[in-house]
């Protein structure tokens, strides 16, 4: 069960955090610049978040952490838009 939680947290949760990070950047920088930047930094950030999920000992904790970070980053974007 822990292995499944780590894999899904890495793929799905890491991707969600990466997207939320780039969404919140669009509040401060022009959107066309973020789209170009996300093409490169998105893969790097997602790979690091995927690695972090596999290195964690508890899949539930990493899911909770990714969900918290996602809500923290996506919250301001969703409230403004």
mmCIF file of the N, C-alpha and C atoms, coordinates in Angstrom:
data_MODEL
# 
_entry.id   MODEL 
# 
loop_
_atom_site.group_PDB 
_atom_site.id 
_atom_site.type_symbol 
_atom_site.label_atom_id 
_atom_site.label_alt_id 
_atom_site.label_comp_id 
_atom_site.label_asym_id 
_atom_site.label_entity_id 
_atom_site.label_seq_id 
_atom_site.pdbx_PDB_ins_code 
_atom_site.Cartn_x 
_atom_site.Cartn_y 
_atom_site.Cartn_z 
_atom_site.occupancy 
_atom_site.B_iso_or_equiv 
_atom_site.pdbx_formal_charge 
_atom_site.auth_seq_id 
_atom_site.auth_comp_id 
_atom_site.auth_asym_id 
_atom_site.auth_atom_id 
_atom_site.pdbx_PDB_model_num 
ATOM 1   N N  . UNK A 1 1  ? 0.821   -1.197 0.000   1.00 0.00 ? 1  UNK A N  1 
ATOM 2   C CA . UNK A 1 1  ? 0.000   0.000  0.000   1.00 0.00 ? 1  UNK A CA 1 
ATOM 3   C C  . UNK A 1 1  ? 0.868   1.266  0.000   1.00 0.00 ? 1  UNK A C  1 
ATOM 4   N N  . UNK A 1 2  ? 1.945   1.228  0.782   1.00 0.00 ? 2  UNK A N  1 
ATOM 5   C CA . UNK A 1 2  ? 2.827   2.394  0.843   1.00 0.00 ? 2  UNK A CA 1 
ATOM 6   C C  . UNK A 1 2  ? 3.475   2.671  -0.512  1.00 0.00 ? 2  UNK A C  1 
ATOM 7   N N  . UNK A 1 3  ? 3.824   1.636  -1.210  1.00 0.00 ? 3  UNK A N  1 
ATOM 8   C CA . UNK A 1 3  ? 4.444   1.801  -2.527  1.00 0.00 ? 3  UNK A CA 1 
ATOM 9   C C  . UNK A 1 3  ? 3.473   2.484  -3.500  1.00 0.00 ? 3  UNK A C  1 
ATOM 10  N N  . UNK A 1 4  ? 2.221   2.038  -3.484  1.00 0.00 ? 4  UNK A N  1 
ATOM 11  C CA . UNK A 1 4  ? 1.201   2.652  -4.341  1.00 0.00 ? 4  UNK A CA 1 
ATOM 12  C C  . UNK A 1 4  ? 0.996   4.124  -3.985  1.00 0.00 ? 4  UNK A C  1 
ATOM 13  N N  . UNK A 1 5  ? 0.952   4.434  -2.692  1.00 0.00 ? 5  UNK A N  1 
ATOM 14  C CA . UNK A 1 5  ? 0.772   5.818  -2.258  1.00 0.00 ? 5  UNK A CA 1 
ATOM 15  C C  . UNK A 1 5  ? 1.955   6.685  -2.685  1.00 0.00 ? 5  UNK A C  1 
ATOM 16  N N  . UNK A 1 6  ? 3.163   6.155  -2.595  1.00 0.00 ? 6  UNK A N  1 
ATOM 17  C CA . UNK A 1 6  ? 4.337   6.925  -3.009  1.00 0.00 ? 6  UNK A CA 1 
ATOM 18  C C  . UNK A 1 6  ? 4.343   7.167  -4.515  1.00 0.00 ? 6  UNK A C  1 
ATOM 19  N N  . UNK A 1 7  ? 3.982   6.145  -5.274  1.00 0.00 ? 7  UNK A N  1 
ATOM 20  C CA . UNK A 1 7  ? 3.956   6.291  -6.735  1.00 0.00 ? 7  UNK A CA 1 
ATOM 21  C C  . UNK A 1 7  ? 2.908   7.314  -7.151  1.00 0.00 ? 7  UNK A C  1 
ATOM 22  N N  . UNK A 1 8  ? 1.700   7.209  -6.605  1.00 0.00 ? 8  UNK A N  1 
ATOM 23  C CA . UNK A 1 8  ? 0.657   8.162  -6.980  1.00 0.00 ? 8  UNK A CA 1 
ATOM 24  C C  . UNK A 1 8  ? 0.956   9.564  -6.469  1.00 0.00 ? 8  UNK A C  1 
ATOM 25  N N  . UNK A 1 9  ? 1.546   9.661  -5.283  1.00 0.00 ? 9  UNK A N  1 
ATOM 26  C CA . UNK A 1 9  ? 1.918   10.991 -4.771  1.00 0.00 ? 9  UNK A CA 1 
ATOM 27  C C  . UNK A 1 9  ? 2.985   11.610 -5.653  1.00 0.00 ? 9  UNK A C  1 
ATOM 28  N N  . UNK A 1 10 ? 3.927   10.810 -6.098  1.00 0.00 ? 10 UNK A N  1 
ATOM 29  C CA . UNK A 1 10 ? 4.989   11.331 -6.954  1.00 0.00 ? 10 UNK A CA 1 
ATOM 30  C C  . UNK A 1 10 ? 4.481   11.794 -8.292  1.00 0.00 ? 10 UNK A C  1 
ATOM 31  N N  . UNK A 1 11 ? 3.676   10.975 -8.930  1.00 0.00 ? 11 UNK A N  1 
ATOM 32  C CA . UNK A 1 11 ? 3.181   11.329 -10.258 1.00 0.00 ? 11 UNK A CA 1 
ATOM 33  C C  . UNK A 1 11 ? 2.079   12.389 -10.197 1.00 0.00 ? 11 UNK A C  1 
ATOM 34  N N  . UNK A 1 12 ? 1.016   12.100 -9.483  1.00 0.00 ? 12 UNK A N  1 
ATOM 35  C CA . UNK A 1 12 ? -0.144  12.998 -9.481  1.00 0.00 ? 12 UNK A CA 1 
ATOM 36  C C  . UNK A 1 12 ? 0.081   14.206 -8.582  1.00 0.00 ? 12 UNK A C  1 
ATOM 37  N N  . UNK A 1 13 ? 0.495   13.947 -7.349  1.00 0.00 ? 13 UNK A N  1 
ATOM 38  C CA . UNK A 1 13 ? 0.711   15.052 -6.415  1.00 0.00 ? 13 UNK A CA 1 
ATOM 39  C C  . UNK A 1 13 ? 1.845   15.961 -6.842  1.00 0.00 ? 13 UNK A C  1 
ATOM 40  N N  . UNK A 1 14 ? 2.938   15.373 -7.325  1.00 0.00 ? 14 UNK A N  1 
ATOM 41  C CA . UNK A 1 14 ? 4.055   16.182 -7.800  1.00 0.00 ? 14 UNK A CA 1 
ATOM 42  C C  . UNK A 1 14 ? 3.675   17.049 -8.981  1.00 0.00 ? 14 UNK A C  1 
ATOM 43  N N  . UNK A 1 15 ? 2.886   16.491 -9.875  1.00 0.00 ? 15 UNK A N  1 
ATOM 44  C CA . UNK A 1 15 ? 2.433   17.256 -11.039 1.00 0.00 ? 15 UNK A CA 1 
ATOM 45  C C  . UNK A 1 15 ? 1.502   18.392 -10.608 1.00 0.00 ? 15 UNK A C  1 
ATOM 46  N N  . UNK A 1 16 ? 0.626   18.115 -9.655  1.00 0.00 ? 16 UNK A N  1 
ATOM 47  C CA . UNK A 1 16 ? -0.300  19.146 -9.177  1.00 0.00 ? 16 UNK A CA 1 
ATOM 48  C C  . UNK A 1 16 ? 0.446   20.277 -8.491  1.00 0.00 ? 16 UNK A C  1 
ATOM 49  N N  . UNK A 1 17 ? 1.438   19.946 -7.691  1.00 0.00 ? 17 UNK A N  1 
ATOM 50  C CA . UNK A 1 17 ? 2.237   20.980 -7.022  1.00 0.00 ? 17 UNK A CA 1 
ATOM 51  C C  . UNK A 1 17 ? 3.013   21.795 -8.047  1.00 0.00 ? 17 UNK A C  1 
ATOM 52  N N  . UNK A 1 18 ? 3.578   21.131 -9.039  1.00 0.00 ? 18 UNK A N  1 
ATOM 53  C CA . UNK A 1 18 ? 4.324   21.834 -10.079 1.00 0.00 ? 18 UNK A CA 1 
ATOM 54  C C  . UNK A 1 18 ? 3.415   22.801 -10.839 1.00 0.00 ? 18 UNK A C  1 
ATOM 55  N N  . UNK A 1 19 ? 2.213   22.365 -11.184 1.00 0.00 ? 19 UNK A N  1 
ATOM 56  C CA . UNK A 1 19 ? 1.284   23.234 -11.902 1.00 0.00 ? 19 UNK A CA 1 
ATOM 57  C C  . UNK A 1 19 ? 0.823   24.398 -11.030 1.00 0.00 ? 19 UNK A C  1 
ATOM 58  N N  . UNK A 1 20 ? 0.560   24.130 -9.759  1.00 0.00 ? 20 UNK A N  1 
ATOM 59  C CA . UNK A 1 20 ? 0.131   25.197 -8.857  1.00 0.00 ? 20 UNK A CA 1 
ATOM 60  C C  . UNK A 1 20 ? 1.241   26.221 -8.666  1.00 0.00 ? 20 UNK A C  1 
ATOM 61  N N  . UNK A 1 21 ? 2.480   25.771 -8.619  1.00 0.00 ? 21 UNK A N  1 
ATOM 62  C CA . UNK A 1 21 ? 3.619   26.688 -8.496  1.00 0.00 ? 21 UNK A CA 1 
ATOM 63  C C  . UNK A 1 21 ? 3.678   27.627 -9.691  1.00 0.00 ? 21 UNK A C  1 
ATOM 64  N N  . UNK A 1 22 ? 3.507   27.085 -10.878 1.00 0.00 ? 22 UNK A N  1 
ATOM 65  C CA . UNK A 1 22 ? 3.565   27.930 -12.067 1.00 0.00 ? 22 UNK A CA 1 
ATOM 66  C C  . UNK A 1 22 ? 2.321   28.805 -12.204 1.00 0.00 ? 22 UNK A C  1 
ATOM 67  N N  . UNK A 1 23 ? 1.181   28.337 -11.699 1.00 0.00 ? 23 UNK A N  1 
ATOM 68  C CA . UNK A 1 23 ? -0.021  29.170 -11.716 1.00 0.00 ? 23 UNK A CA 1 
ATOM 69  C C  . UNK A 1 23 ? 0.148   30.391 -10.819 1.00 0.00 ? 23 UNK A C  1 
ATOM 70  N N  . UNK A 1 24 ? 0.718   30.191 -9.644  1.00 0.00 ? 24 UNK A N  1 
ATOM 71  C CA . UNK A 1 24 ? 0.894   31.323 -8.742  1.00 0.00 ? 24 UNK A CA 1 
ATOM 72  C C  . UNK A 1 24 ? 1.947   32.291 -9.283  1.00 0.00 ? 24 UNK A C  1 
ATOM 73  N N  . UNK A 1 25 ? 2.881   31.804 -10.068 1.00 0.00 ? 25 UNK A N  1 
ATOM 74  C CA . UNK A 1 25 ? 3.850   32.712 -10.694 1.00 0.00 ? 25 UNK A CA 1 
ATOM 75  C C  . UNK A 1 25 ? 3.187   33.625 -11.714 1.00 0.00 ? 25 UNK A C  1 
ATOM 76  N N  . UNK A 1 26 ? 2.085   33.178 -12.314 1.00 0.00 ? 26 UNK A N  1 
ATOM 77  C CA . UNK A 1 26 ? 1.401   34.019 -13.301 1.00 0.00 ? 26 UNK A CA 1 
ATOM 78  C C  . UNK A 1 26 ? 0.764   35.246 -12.656 1.00 0.00 ? 26 UNK A C  1 
ATOM 79  N N  . UNK A 1 27 ? 0.636   35.245 -11.334 1.00 0.00 ? 27 UNK A N  1 
ATOM 80  C CA . UNK A 1 27 ? 0.113   36.423 -10.655 1.00 0.00 ? 27 UNK A CA 1 
ATOM 81  C C  . UNK A 1 27 ? 1.137   37.554 -10.632 1.00 0.00 ? 27 UNK A C  1 
ATOM 82  N N  . UNK A 1 28 ? 2.416   37.213 -10.749 1.00 0.00 ? 28 UNK A N  1 
ATOM 83  C CA . UNK A 1 28 ? 3.483   38.200 -10.627 1.00 0.00 ? 28 UNK A CA 1 
ATOM 84  C C  . UNK A 1 28 ? 4.194   38.500 -11.941 1.00 0.00 ? 28 UNK A C  1 
ATOM 85  N N  . UNK A 1 29 ? 4.174   37.553 -12.861 1.00 0.00 ? 29 UNK A N  1 
ATOM 86  C CA . UNK A 1 29 ? 4.899   37.683 -14.123 1.00 0.00 ? 29 UNK A CA 1 
ATOM 87  C C  . UNK A 1 29 ? 3.911   37.462 -15.264 1.00 0.00 ? 29 UNK A C  1 
ATOM 88  N N  . UNK A 1 30 ? 4.206   38.022 -16.412 1.00 0.00 ? 30 UNK A N  1 
ATOM 89  C CA . UNK A 1 30 ? 3.354   37.867 -17.585 1.00 0.00 ? 30 UNK A CA 1 
ATOM 90  C C  . UNK A 1 30 ? 3.188   36.392 -17.945 1.00 0.00 ? 30 UNK A C  1 
ATOM 91  N N  . UNK A 1 31 ? 1.984   35.995 -18.311 1.00 0.00 ? 31 UNK A N  1 
ATOM 92  C CA . UNK A 1 31 ? 1.670   34.586 -18.556 1.00 0.00 ? 31 UNK A CA 1 
ATOM 93  C C  . UNK A 1 31 ? 2.492   33.965 -19.674 1.00 0.00 ? 31 UNK A C  1 
ATOM 94  N N  . UNK A 1 32 ? 2.791   34.733 -20.709 1.00 0.00 ? 32 UNK A N  1 
ATOM 95  C CA . UNK A 1 32 ? 3.549   34.147 -21.820 1.00 0.00 ? 32 UNK A CA 1 
ATOM 96  C C  . UNK A 1 32 ? 4.963   33.777 -21.396 1.00 0.00 ? 32 UNK A C  1 
ATOM 97  N N  . UNK A 1 33 ? 5.534   34.501 -20.427 1.00 0.00 ? 33 UNK A N  1 
ATOM 98  C CA . UNK A 1 33 ? 6.868   34.159 -19.937 1.00 0.00 ? 33 UNK A CA 1 
ATOM 99  C C  . UNK A 1 33 ? 6.831   32.902 -19.068 1.00 0.00 ? 33 UNK A C  1 
ATOM 100 N N  . UNK A 1 34 ? 5.759   32.747 -18.309 1.00 0.00 ? 34 UNK A N  1 
ATOM 101 C CA . UNK A 1 34 ? 5.631   31.568 -17.447 1.00 0.00 ? 34 UNK A CA 1 
ATOM 102 C C  . UNK A 1 34 ? 5.430   30.312 -18.277 1.00 0.00 ? 34 UNK A C  1 
ATOM 103 N N  . UNK A 1 35 ? 4.700   30.412 -19.359 1.00 0.00 ? 35 UNK A N  1 
ATOM 104 C CA . UNK A 1 35 ? 4.489   29.240 -20.218 1.00 0.00 ? 35 UNK A CA 1 
ATOM 105 C C  . UNK A 1 35 ? 5.824   28.757 -20.782 1.00 0.00 ? 35 UNK A C  1 
ATOM 106 N N  . UNK A 1 36 ? 6.645   29.675 -21.204 1.00 0.00 ? 36 UNK A N  1 
ATOM 107 C CA . UNK A 1 36 ? 7.963   29.296 -21.741 1.00 0.00 ? 36 UNK A CA 1 
ATOM 108 C C  . UNK A 1 36 ? 8.861   28.727 -20.640 1.00 0.00 ? 36 UNK A C  1 
ATOM 109 N N  . UNK A 1 37 ? 8.814   29.348 -19.478 1.00 0.00 ? 37 UNK A N  1 
ATOM 110 C CA . UNK A 1 37 ? 9.641   28.883 -18.365 1.00 0.00 ? 37 UNK A CA 1 
ATOM 111 C C  . UNK A 1 37 ? 9.172   27.522 -17.860 1.00 0.00 ? 37 UNK A C  1 
ATOM 112 N N  . UNK A 1 38 ? 7.862   27.320 -17.798 1.00 0.00 ? 38 UNK A N  1 
ATOM 113 C CA . UNK A 1 38 ? 7.311   26.067 -17.288 1.00 0.00 ? 38 UNK A CA 1 
ATOM 114 C C  . UNK A 1 38 ? 7.692   24.884 -18.163 1.00 0.00 ? 38 UNK A C  1 
ATOM 115 N N  . UNK A 1 39 ? 7.959   25.128 -19.424 1.00 0.00 ? 39 UNK A N  1 
ATOM 116 C CA . UNK A 1 39 ? 8.383   24.041 -20.300 1.00 0.00 ? 39 UNK A CA 1 
ATOM 117 C C  . UNK A 1 39 ? 9.689   23.407 -19.862 1.00 0.00 ? 39 UNK A C  1 
ATOM 118 N N  . UNK A 1 40 ? 10.534  24.188 -19.221 1.00 0.00 ? 40 UNK A N  1 
ATOM 119 C CA . UNK A 1 40 ? 11.827  23.674 -18.757 1.00 0.00 ? 40 UNK A CA 1 
ATOM 120 C C  . UNK A 1 40 ? 11.786  23.368 -17.267 1.00 0.00 ? 40 UNK A C  1 
ATOM 121 N N  . UNK A 1 41 ? 11.388  24.353 -16.463 1.00 0.00 ? 41 UNK A N  1 
ATOM 122 C CA . UNK A 1 41 ? 11.423  24.169 -15.014 1.00 0.00 ? 41 UNK A CA 1 
ATOM 123 C C  . UNK A 1 41 ? 10.363  23.194 -14.519 1.00 0.00 ? 41 UNK A C  1 
ATOM 124 N N  . UNK A 1 42 ? 9.300   23.034 -15.291 1.00 0.00 ? 42 UNK A N  1 
ATOM 125 C CA . UNK A 1 42 ? 8.246   22.114 -14.872 1.00 0.00 ? 42 UNK A CA 1 
ATOM 126 C C  . UNK A 1 42 ? 8.735   20.689 -14.752 1.00 0.00 ? 42 UNK A C  1 
ATOM 127 N N  . UNK A 1 43 ? 9.487   20.243 -15.721 1.00 0.00 ? 43 UNK A N  1 
ATOM 128 C CA . UNK A 1 43 ? 10.013  18.869 -15.676 1.00 0.00 ? 43 UNK A CA 1 
ATOM 129 C C  . UNK A 1 43 ? 11.020  18.687 -14.547 1.00 0.00 ? 43 UNK A C  1 
ATOM 130 N N  . UNK A 1 44 ? 11.832  19.692 -14.322 1.00 0.00 ? 44 UNK A N  1 
ATOM 131 C CA . UNK A 1 44 ? 12.826  19.601 -13.253 1.00 0.00 ? 44 UNK A CA 1 
ATOM 132 C C  . UNK A 1 44 ? 12.136  19.545 -11.891 1.00 0.00 ? 44 UNK A C  1 
ATOM 133 N N  . UNK A 1 45 ? 11.179  20.442 -11.665 1.00 0.00 ? 45 UNK A N  1 
ATOM 134 C CA . UNK A 1 45 ? 10.460  20.464 -10.395 1.00 0.00 ? 45 UNK A CA 1 
ATOM 135 C C  . UNK A 1 45 ? 9.664   19.185 -10.195 1.00 0.00 ? 45 UNK A C  1 
ATOM 136 N N  . UNK A 1 46 ? 9.012   18.707 -11.242 1.00 0.00 ? 46 UNK A N  1 
ATOM 137 C CA . UNK A 1 46 ? 8.236   17.474 -11.130 1.00 0.00 ? 46 UNK A CA 1 
ATOM 138 C C  . UNK A 1 46 ? 9.142   16.286 -10.808 1.00 0.00 ? 46 UNK A C  1 
ATOM 139 N N  . UNK A 1 47 ? 10.310  16.226 -11.436 1.00 0.00 ? 47 UNK A N  1 
ATOM 140 C CA . UNK A 1 47 ? 11.246  15.128 -11.164 1.00 0.00 ? 47 UNK A CA 1 
ATOM 141 C C  . UNK A 1 47 ? 11.736  15.176 -9.718  1.00 0.00 ? 47 UNK A C  1 
ATOM 142 N N  . UNK A 1 48 ? 11.994  16.366 -9.207  1.00 0.00 ? 48 UNK A N  1 
ATOM 143 C CA . UNK A 1 48 ? 12.426  16.485 -7.817  1.00 0.00 ? 48 UNK A CA 1 
ATOM 144 C C  . UNK A 1 48 ? 11.320  16.086 -6.850  1.00 0.00 ? 48 UNK A C  1 
ATOM 145 N N  . UNK A 1 49 ? 10.099  16.471 -7.145  1.00 0.00 ? 49 UNK A N  1 
ATOM 146 C CA . UNK A 1 49 ? 8.976   16.081 -6.296  1.00 0.00 ? 49 UNK A CA 1 
ATOM 147 C C  . UNK A 1 49 ? 8.702   14.582 -6.377  1.00 0.00 ? 49 UNK A C  1 
ATOM 148 N N  . UNK A 1 50 ? 8.902   14.005 -7.540  1.00 0.00 ? 50 UNK A N  1 
ATOM 149 C CA . UNK A 1 50 ? 8.762   12.559 -7.700  1.00 0.00 ? 50 UNK A CA 1 
ATOM 150 C C  . UNK A 1 50 ? 9.821   11.827 -6.882  1.00 0.00 ? 50 UNK A C  1 
ATOM 151 N N  . UNK A 1 51 ? 11.040  12.312 -6.926  1.00 0.00 ? 51 UNK A N  1 
ATOM 152 C CA . UNK A 1 51 ? 12.126  11.715 -6.144  1.00 0.00 ? 51 UNK A CA 1 
ATOM 153 C C  . UNK A 1 51 ? 11.858  11.852 -4.659  1.00 0.00 ? 51 UNK A C  1 
ATOM 154 N N  . UNK A 1 52 ? 11.381  13.009 -4.232  1.00 0.00 ? 52 UNK A N  1 
ATOM 155 C CA . UNK A 1 52 ? 11.071  13.219 -2.821  1.00 0.00 ? 52 UNK A CA 1 
ATOM 156 C C  . UNK A 1 52 ? 10.001  12.246 -2.337  1.00 0.00 ? 52 UNK A C  1 
ATOM 157 N N  . UNK A 1 53 ? 9.023   11.974 -3.171  1.00 0.00 ? 53 UNK A N  1 
ATOM 158 C CA . UNK A 1 53 ? 7.971   11.030 -2.791  1.00 0.00 ? 53 UNK A CA 1 
ATOM 159 C C  . UNK A 1 53 ? 8.531   9.625  -2.605  1.00 0.00 ? 53 UNK A C  1 
ATOM 160 N N  . UNK A 1 54 ? 9.448   9.217  -3.457  1.00 0.00 ? 54 UNK A N  1 
ATOM 161 C CA . UNK A 1 54 ? 10.023  7.877  -3.336  1.00 0.00 ? 54 UNK A CA 1 
ATOM 162 C C  . UNK A 1 54 ? 10.981  7.771  -2.158  1.00 0.00 ? 54 UNK A C  1 
ATOM 163 N N  . UNK A 1 55 ? 11.580  8.868  -1.761  1.00 0.00 ? 55 UNK A N  1 
ATOM 164 C CA . UNK A 1 55 ? 12.506  8.838  -0.630  1.00 0.00 ? 55 UNK A CA 1 
ATOM 165 C C  . UNK A 1 55 ? 11.801  8.911  0.713   1.00 0.00 ? 55 UNK A C  1 
ATOM 166 N N  . UNK A 1 56 ? 10.538  9.302  0.720   1.00 0.00 ? 56 UNK A N  1 
ATOM 167 C CA . UNK A 1 56 ? 9.815   9.411  1.982   1.00 0.00 ? 56 UNK A CA 1 
ATOM 168 C C  . UNK A 1 56 ? 9.506   8.020  2.528   1.00 0.00 ? 56 UNK A C  1 
ATOM 169 N N  . UNK A 1 57 ? 9.307   7.951  3.839   1.00 0.00 ? 57 UNK A N  1 
ATOM 170 C CA . UNK A 1 57 ? 9.022   6.674  4.473   1.00 0.00 ? 57 UNK A CA 1 
ATOM 171 C C  . UNK A 1 57 ? 7.530   6.365  4.520   1.00 0.00 ? 57 UNK A C  1 
ATOM 172 N N  . UNK A 1 58 ? 6.704   7.408  4.517   1.00 0.00 ? 58 UNK A N  1 
ATOM 173 C CA . UNK A 1 58 ? 5.273   7.216  4.661   1.00 0.00 ? 58 UNK A CA 1 
ATOM 174 C C  . UNK A 1 58 ? 4.541   7.880  3.497   1.00 0.00 ? 58 UNK A C  1 
ATOM 175 N N  . UNK A 1 59 ? 3.779   7.107  2.754   1.00 0.00 ? 59 UNK A N  1 
ATOM 176 C CA . UNK A 1 59 ? 3.041   7.625  1.613   1.00 0.00 ? 59 UNK A CA 1 
ATOM 177 C C  . UNK A 1 59 ? 1.928   8.574  1.990   1.00 0.00 ? 59 UNK A C  1 
ATOM 178 N N  . UNK A 1 60 ? 1.312   8.336  3.150   1.00 0.00 ? 60 UNK A N  1 
ATOM 179 C CA . UNK A 1 60 ? 0.235   9.224  3.596   1.00 0.00 ? 60 UNK A CA 1 
ATOM 180 C C  . UNK A 1 60 ? 0.765   10.615 3.911   1.00 0.00 ? 60 UNK A C  1 
ATOM 181 N N  . UNK A 1 61 ? 1.941   10.662 4.533   1.00 0.00 ? 61 UNK A N  1 
ATOM 182 C CA . UNK A 1 61 ? 2.522   11.961 4.888   1.00 0.00 ? 61 UNK A CA 1 
ATOM 183 C C  . UNK A 1 61 ? 2.908   12.754 3.647   1.00 0.00 ? 61 UNK A C  1 
ATOM 184 N N  . UNK A 1 62 ? 3.456   12.090 2.650   1.00 0.00 ? 62 UNK A N  1 
ATOM 185 C CA . UNK A 1 62 ? 3.860   12.810 1.441   1.00 0.00 ? 62 UNK A CA 1 
ATOM 186 C C  . UNK A 1 62 ? 2.630   13.278 0.681   1.00 0.00 ? 62 UNK A C  1 
ATOM 187 N N  . UNK A 1 63 ? 1.555   12.482 0.681   1.00 0.00 ? 63 UNK A N  1 
ATOM 188 C CA . UNK A 1 63 ? 0.302   12.932 0.064   1.00 0.00 ? 63 UNK A CA 1 
ATOM 189 C C  . UNK A 1 63 ? -0.238  14.156 0.795   1.00 0.00 ? 63 UNK A C  1 
ATOM 190 N N  . UNK A 1 64 ? -0.190  14.122 2.121   1.00 0.00 ? 64 UNK A N  1 
ATOM 191 C CA . UNK A 1 64 ? -0.646  15.266 2.913   1.00 0.00 ? 64 UNK A CA 1 
ATOM 192 C C  . UNK A 1 64 ? 0.187   16.502 2.660   1.00 0.00 ? 64 UNK A C  1 
ATOM 193 N N  . UNK A 1 65 ? 1.493   16.321 2.563   1.00 0.00 ? 65 UNK A N  1 
ATOM 194 C CA . UNK A 1 65 ? 2.384   17.445 2.288   1.00 0.00 ? 65 UNK A CA 1 
ATOM 195 C C  . UNK A 1 65 ? 2.113   18.031 0.918   1.00 0.00 ? 65 UNK A C  1 
ATOM 196 N N  . UNK A 1 66 ? 1.975   17.188 -0.101  1.00 0.00 ? 66 UNK A N  1 
ATOM 197 C CA . UNK A 1 66 ? 1.714   17.677 -1.454  1.00 0.00 ? 66 UNK A CA 1 
ATOM 198 C C  . UNK A 1 66 ? 0.344   18.349 -1.548  1.00 0.00 ? 66 UNK A C  1 
ATOM 199 N N  . UNK A 1 67 ? -0.641  17.809 -0.859  1.00 0.00 ? 67 UNK A N  1 
ATOM 200 C CA . UNK A 1 67 ? -1.968  18.420 -0.862  1.00 0.00 ? 67 UNK A CA 1 
ATOM 201 C C  . UNK A 1 67 ? -1.930  19.784 -0.176  1.00 0.00 ? 67 UNK A C  1 
ATOM 202 N N  . UNK A 1 68 ? -1.207  19.881 0.935   1.00 0.00 ? 68 UNK A N  1 
ATOM 203 C CA . UNK A 1 68 ? -1.074  21.151 1.642   1.00 0.00 ? 68 UNK A CA 1 
ATOM 204 C C  . UNK A 1 68 ? -0.368  22.194 0.775   1.00 0.00 ? 68 UNK A C  1 
ATOM 205 N N  . UNK A 1 69 ? 0.732   21.803 0.135   1.00 0.00 ? 69 UNK A N  1 
ATOM 206 C CA . UNK A 1 69 ? 1.466   22.729 -0.727  1.00 0.00 ? 69 UNK A CA 1 
ATOM 207 C C  . UNK A 1 69 ? 0.609   23.149 -1.909  1.00 0.00 ? 69 UNK A C  1 
ATOM 208 N N  . UNK A 1 70 ? -0.121  22.202 -2.490  1.00 0.00 ? 70 UNK A N  1 
ATOM 209 C CA . UNK A 1 70 ? -1.003  22.527 -3.610  1.00 0.00 ? 70 UNK A CA 1 
ATOM 210 C C  . UNK A 1 70 ? -2.048  23.554 -3.207  1.00 0.00 ? 70 UNK A C  1 
ATOM 211 N N  . UNK A 1 71 ? -2.704  23.337 -2.075  1.00 0.00 ? 71 UNK A N  1 
ATOM 212 C CA . UNK A 1 71 ? -3.732  24.271 -1.626  1.00 0.00 ? 71 UNK A CA 1 
ATOM 213 C C  . UNK A 1 71 ? -3.128  25.620 -1.254  1.00 0.00 ? 71 UNK A C  1 
ATOM 214 N N  . UNK A 1 72 ? -1.939  25.615 -0.694  1.00 0.00 ? 72 UNK A N  1 
ATOM 215 C CA . UNK A 1 72 ? -1.256  26.858 -0.327  1.00 0.00 ? 72 UNK A CA 1 
ATOM 216 C C  . UNK A 1 72 ? -0.904  27.672 -1.573  1.00 0.00 ? 72 UNK A C  1 
ATOM 217 N N  . UNK A 1 73 ? -0.472  27.000 -2.623  1.00 0.00 ? 73 UNK A N  1 
ATOM 218 C CA . UNK A 1 73 ? -0.072  27.704 -3.851  1.00 0.00 ? 73 UNK A CA 1 
ATOM 219 C C  . UNK A 1 73 ? -1.277  28.037 -4.736  1.00 0.00 ? 73 UNK A C  1 
ATOM 220 N N  . UNK A 1 74 ? -2.202  27.124 -4.870  1.00 0.00 ? 74 UNK A N  1 
ATOM 221 C CA . UNK A 1 74 ? -3.334  27.344 -5.775  1.00 0.00 ? 74 UNK A CA 1 
ATOM 222 C C  . UNK A 1 74 ? -4.411  28.217 -5.151  1.00 0.00 ? 74 UNK A C  1 
ATOM 223 N N  . UNK A 1 75 ? -4.452  28.308 -3.842  1.00 0.00 ? 75 UNK A N  1 
ATOM 224 C CA . UNK A 1 75 ? -5.458  29.107 -3.163  1.00 0.00 ? 75 UNK A CA 1 
ATOM 225 C C  . UNK A 1 75 ? -5.493  30.554 -3.591  1.00 0.00 ? 75 UNK A C  1 
ATOM 226 N N  . UNK A 1 76 ? -4.361  31.262 -3.523  1.00 0.00 ? 76 UNK A N  1 
ATOM 227 C CA . UNK A 1 76 ? -4.382  32.674 -3.959  1.00 0.00 ? 76 UNK A CA 1 
ATOM 228 C C  . UNK A 1 76 ? -4.772  32.844 -5.419  1.00 0.00 ? 76 UNK A C  1 
ATOM 229 N N  . UNK A 1 77 ? -4.323  31.952 -6.262  1.00 0.00 ? 77 UNK A N  1 
ATOM 230 C CA . UNK A 1 77 ? -4.684  32.048 -7.683  1.00 0.00 ? 77 UNK A CA 1 
ATOM 231 C C  . UNK A 1 77 ? -6.181  31.871 -7.883  1.00 0.00 ? 77 UNK A C  1 
ATOM 232 N N  . UNK A 1 78 ? -6.751  30.898 -7.204  1.00 0.00 ? 78 UNK A N  1 
ATOM 233 C CA . UNK A 1 78 ? -8.187  30.637 -7.344  1.00 0.00 ? 78 UNK A CA 1 
ATOM 234 C C  . UNK A 1 78 ? -9.034  31.753 -6.724  1.00 0.00 ? 78 UNK A C  1 
ATOM 235 N N  . UNK A 1 79 ? -8.549  32.369 -5.649  1.00 0.00 ? 79 UNK A N  1 
ATOM 236 C CA . UNK A 1 79 ? -9.289  33.460 -5.040  1.00 0.00 ? 79 UNK A CA 1 
ATOM 237 C C  . UNK A 1 79 ? -9.272  34.727 -5.893  1.00 0.00 ? 79 UNK A C  1 
ATOM 238 N N  . UNK A 1 80 ? -8.159  34.992 -6.543  1.00 0.00 ? 80 UNK A N  1 
ATOM 239 C CA . UNK A 1 80 ? -8.048  36.190 -7.364  1.00 0.00 ? 80 UNK A CA 1 
ATOM 240 C C  . UNK A 1 80 ? -8.779  36.017 -8.690  1.00 0.00 ? 80 UNK A C  1 
ATOM 241 N N  . UNK A 1 81 ? -8.673  34.861 -9.288  1.00 0.00 ? 81 UNK A N  1 
ATOM 242 C CA . UNK A 1 81 ? -9.310  34.623 -10.594 1.00 0.00 ? 81 UNK A CA 1 
ATOM 243 C C  . UNK A 1 81 ? -10.600 33.951 -10.352 1.00 0.00 ? 81 UNK A C  1 
# 
